[in-house]
Amino acid sequence: MSASVTAVPTGTVAFSDEELAELQMVFRGPIYVPGDAGYEDSRAVENLAIDRHPGLIIRCSGEADVIDGVNLAREHGLLLAVRCGGHHVAGHGTVDGGLVLDLRDINGVWVDPANKTVRVQGGATWGQVDREAQVFGLAVPGGVVSTTGVGGLTLGGGIGWLHRKHGLSCDNLISAQVVLASGELVTASADEHPDLFWAIRGGGGNFGVVVDFVFQAHEVGPEVALAAVFHDAAAGAELMPQWRDLALRAGDEVTTRALYWSLPPAPDLPPPVQGKDVFIVAAMYAGDKADGQGIIDEFRNLGDPLFDMSDHLPNYRAFQAGFDPLVTNLYSYWKSTYLDELTDDAIAFIHERAMARPDPSVLIHVPIMGGTTAAVPADATAFGDRSAPFMLSFDGGTYDSGKYDEVRNWVRDTIKEAGRLPGAGGAYLGFSGDDAGDEQVVREQFGGNLERLKAVKAQYDPGNLFRVNNNITPD
Ligand code: FAD
């Protein structure tokens, strides 16, 4: 990287015309500084509450741009953010003043149907992976919407519709190509840089920029047995204990979640749920549709629903993308905890809080964990303890910027109260809005893995170049 830039000690950057012209010669992808057409669009992330103004955005076109971008940041002391899908609720995909390496244009996906593996470039989204893999009846465990980035979701763990049968996204990683803080490109796998491979499976973007992932894929669908059933929210008090009991005996093929939410009064939604406060029972069987229909029907047959959307979502891709339009354009603040047990008292607490949500777009999300995810020992990957059978997440959201503070404060208060539930502890860092003091949350989540993570960090990123994340410091 030969270009020079004018950096100031805070990690921010400003350019002379000459310096900018030099950068434009070096990078193949477009670069944006404030005022450029394209800058506004590129600085934005999914969470509208995050309003940061980078000094420079490089929309990388390949590994060379990533390597030169990392070198630029290191050589000039720039605060560096790496953006894939831009979905982290804390806005870790952007920065004020510094440099954003935007990976979204590096999004190739190659499927090897014979070996059931999928190679994915570091800026792809799960929708792009599903598009390619489902043609061959394959899927890599991802999340539950199609717009999240493969990068952030995998490096932070990754829970979705397949985690009980096939584990977290990070558990299905076979190898990764990583651009280190030094600018060197290395392979991380069980055989090469095994410590790095261990650390990137749950340790987030702390160790380098992953430009290429190779995943194990599994036979899924395209048609799958699934449940997406909407009840009146008030029925949740009675239905959630039944859902819990069913979820616990349903077997590892079934991943399920219960949710409280409100649907907008949108005319394209089915009339019975337009503008309604709802309790949603959602489930999917990760196996042959005919084998799974019986147990999935038990989820569909709980209570007396307002609307059963299950048959309107004909296949796995439709299920993955079905809720995309409803979870965007929000001012968001999320917090989560794990629960060692989902007691009747815990359910009563969740229901009571659900009926008092400060905004219709606040989502309460209770996924079942366990299965193959829990079978992986806590120290086998950086992710940490996976033993809890349930997660409880308060996904605060509002379309109204004026209500954001109220929503955020409600989530903060509610997660504090949830922390007193029996067996509550830890947090899923992928669902973690930013707070001063979050170092404690990060420490708790990594638990006994933290010391090893710090040692790997000290080896691969001793200067903590990659720190716009749930940061693991090298000391
Ligand atoms: P970004 O904001 O782009 O990145 C997040 C972090 O990862 C940053 O620190 C970034 O530097 C780092 N990073 C990203 N890509 C790379 C890379 N290639 N190399 C190195 N570092 C990288 N999580 C789940 O587990 N399951 C879900 O079903 C799920 N659903 C969600 C739905 C919505 C609407 C939203 C907003 C979030 C959801 N999440 C889910 C949370 C999601 O996993 C995290 O927000 C995740 O970080 C998103 O990844 P991203 O690439 O989109 O984010």
Residues whose N, C-alpha, C, O or C-beta is under 5 A from the ligand:
A	BS01	FAD	V82 R83 C84 G85 G86 H87 H88 V89 H92 G93 G122 G143 V144 V145 T148 G149 V150 G151 G152 L153 G158 I159 G160 G205 G208 V209 V210 V327 G430 V468 N469
